[in-house]
Amino acid sequence: MEQRVKEHLCHVYGLGIDDVEELYGLGRQTIRETLCRLNDAFARSDAQEVTDAGHMLKGALFNMGLAELAEQAKALELAGKSGRLQEARTVYAALFPVLSSF
């Protein structure tokens, strides 16, 4: 996945290797921080925070060229927005193993 993201950043944004490395690192950091936010939000059953963190995750994944994962994050965001926390948890459970190793 790392190579795929870096190629996307290079080709789509026309960046050099140093900028690609920096953006990749920032993207990984954003994903890690957002996963922590989601864990906390689910622990508190905070639908608004699930929505906000899902939105942030969606944007980070789209920017990194991971559209299929971003679509799942969008589903998580929309479930949170509608107050369907169990649905959001199910989506998150599918996303977490992939993103936690990022």
PyMOL commands that set and color helices and strands:
alter all, ss='L'
color gray80, all
select helices_A, chain A and resi 2-13+17-44+47-63+67-81+85-100
alter helices_A, ss='H'
color red, helices_A
deselect
rebuild
show_as cartoon
